[in-house]
Amino acid sequence: MNQISTPPSPIKMTPAAIAQVRALLESRGKPSLGIRISVRTKGCSGMSYTLEFADEKGDFDEEVKVDDVTVLIDPKATMFILGTEMDYVEDKLESGFVFNNPNEKGRCGCGESFHV
């Protein structure tokens, strides 16, 4: 008997990240499909992660459902974030999303950009 297996999700989210995305979507003031994760050329190491509200799914976006949160992944970013865990961290000096990417080969000193 053949079994159909589903491929692993390209990104995982911690409960803190899910809660923060949910809070951002609820506070936006208008309905949103979810968030879109992209990778842009930036910084001294080459690339950085970007997040934006997504009102609709692009033709080639990869859609990931985590609980009740929809995450769209820009097709140009998929190969750079496979296996990544998205977290949300708060401490005394700053708060924000953190991407723990096993594919990263290095990061710049300020933590703003990475390379694979």
C-alpha positions in Angstrom: 0.0 0.0 0.0 1.4 3.4 -1.0 1.3 6.1 1.6 1.2 9.8 0.6 3.5 11.8 2.8 3.3 15.5 3.2 6.5 17.4 2.9 7.8 19.2 6.0 6.8 22.8 6.5 9.5 25.2 5.3 9.1 27.2 8.5 8.1 26.5 12.1 6.8 29.0 14.6 7.1 29.1 18.3 4.0 29.8 20.4 5.4 33.2 21.2 5.7 34.0 17.4 2.2 32.7 16.7 0.8 34.9 19.5 2.6 38.0 18.3 1.5 37.5 14.7 -2.1 37.0 15.8 -1.9 40.2 17.9 -0.5 42.2 15.0 -3.2 40.9 12.6 -5.9 41.7 15.1 -4.6 45.2 15.8 -4.2 46.1 12.1 -7.7 47.5 11.8 -8.7 45.7 8.6 -9.0 42.0 7.6 -5.8 40.3 6.5 -5.1 36.9 5.0 -2.0 36.7 7.1 1.7 37.7 7.0 4.2 37.3 4.2 7.9 36.4 4.8 10.4 37.5 2.3 14.2 37.7 2.1 15.8 40.9 0.7 19.3 41.9 -0.2 20.4 44.1 2.7 23.1 44.7 5.2 26.7 43.7 5.4 26.2 40.0 5.2 23.9 40.0 2.2 20.2 39.2 3.1 17.6 40.0 5.7 14.2 38.8 6.6 11.2 41.0 6.0 7.6 40.6 7.3 4.5 42.4 5.9 0.8 42.0 6.1 -0.7 39.9 3.3 -4.1 40.8 1.9 -4.0 38.1 -0.8 -1.9 35.1 -1.8 0.5 35.7 -4.7 0.5 33.2 -7.5 3.6 31.4 -6.4 3.5 32.1 -2.6 3.9 29.0 -0.4 1.1 28.9 2.2 1.7 27.6 5.6 -1.0 27.3 8.3 0.1 27.4 11.9 -2.8 27.1 14.2 -5.1 29.8 12.9 -2.3 32.0 11.5 -1.6 32.0 7.7 2.0 32.5 6.7 2.8 33.2 3.1 6.4 32.6 1.9 7.7 34.6 -1.0 8.8 32.1 -3.7 12.3 33.8 -3.8 12.7 33.2 -0.1 11.7 29.5 0.2 15.1 28.1 -0.5 16.7 30.4 2.1 14.4 29.6 5.0 13.8 25.9 4.7 14.0 24.5 8.2 13.9 27.9 9.9 12.1 28.5 13.2 10.5 31.9 13.7 10.4 33.1 17.3 9.3 36.3 19.1 11.6 37.5 21.9 11.2 40.3 24.4 13.9 41.5 26.8 14.7 44.7 28.6 16.3 46.5 25.6 14.4 45.2 22.6 11.8 42.9 21.2 11.2 41.4 17.9 11.0 38.4 15.7 14.1 36.1 15.6 14.7 33.6 12.8 16.8 30.5 13.8 17.9 29.3 10.5 20.1 26.1 10.3 21.2 27.1 6.8 22.9 30.3 7.8 26.6 30.3 7.3 27.1 33.7 9.1 25.6 36.9 10.4 26.8 40.4 10.5 27.8 41.8 13.9 24.7 43.8 14.4 22.4 40.8 13.6 20.6 42.7 10.8 21.6 40.4 7.9 22.8 36.9 7.2 24.2 34.7 4.4 23.7 31.1 3.5 
